[in-house]
């Protein structure tokens, strides 16, 4: 077992420890106050003290006693609520129930919220009931509180305690729940009595959309003939739009480029036109033609988050147009069919990862695809071949993933010099990105992709 794994396991089992740092701090504070209040003045200095000093000492003792009684009441209440929950769990199998919802305020980005509920449990007097989740490789979320009460119907008594908290997670992906804990704490957090919860399941962090300049998109594929378009739409032929030369074929359609390369006689398939189109197909390739040993680095993680946000931006913006937009994933992902089209696509994008199994050429269909999103890790030769098969009606969005590190890089270095801690993981990565050899590899790949795009006749936008 590595030290990192040992540390994560130790952090998990330390949740059973009932005392906190507050226990030590308040213990020192109470001891200091006690010494000040019970301090005995020497007899020869009585004349130097004010006449009301004994009254002040008596009032201070009474205030201290009253405060200790309240703290003791909170401690006893915490212990009682904890024991009652243990009894409920043994008798009825009561446990923490969770629900994850994504909410979007007007004009703002979607936020993942955790809704927690405990049936039949009481909150300690002047105390707290909190929870914590462990997910993936025993990573942990922050504490979330359950302070609200859910009352029984037509009754004054409380049926459950609930809580709602915004989740702050680093990556846009699906998370696997491993376990959870419930904590009963007193008013001063002197005690933190925990109960482990057998929680399993998945939740996902949704991507966010940012405004961008959209291109004119037209559908290419027809699934139904009840949507008629004003202009005739060209219907593409089979693979590469070529076929072997046969007797009777027009020699003017011979592809001399293929003949010069392979000495094969092929001709272009005649174009056909159809006045119907119904759907716009969006393809987003997560294929990586690089070393997989880099994938666990935070550089790759941040670029993946950036790419997902851009792909979701394209979908969210273009889905509001008149044509029906469909997202075609390049990975086998199982998602509930009961979701709406937008929710289904958001989950597909969130669950996607960098992959090496589905290259760009077999994935993208120029006959169907009107939109193609590619990243900085796309194979330049495969992209060049795809662009040669596309016409001007195809729109390619090139997501330049290194842009995620280019904002405020100098300011982050300045803050690190002043020993100010970075706000999040991205700020840490931005600082080390400038001196990483991986930076030169990515920039070299991006220059190759940029050269290919400049020579192409398709509509290309850089995001």
Secondary structure by P-SEA (a helix, b strand, c coil): ccaaaaaaaaaaaaccccccaaaaaaaaaaaaaaaaaacccccccccccccaaaaaaaaaaaaaaaaaaaaaaaaaaaaaaaaaaaaaaaacbbbbbbbbbbbbcccccbbbbbbbbbcccccccccccccccccccccccccccccbbbbcccccccccccbbbbbbbcccbbbbbccbbbbbbcccccbbbbbbbbccbbbbbbbbbbbccccbbbbcccccccccccbbbbbbcccccccccccccccccccaaaaaaccbbbbbcbbbbbccccbbbbbbbccccccccccccaaaaaaaaaaaaaaaaaaaaaccccbbbbbbbcccccccccccaaaaaaaaaaacccccccccccccccccccbbbbcccccaaaaaaaaaaccccbbbbbbccccccccaaaaaaaaaaaccccccaaaaaaaaccccaaaaaaaaaaaaaaaaaaacccccccc
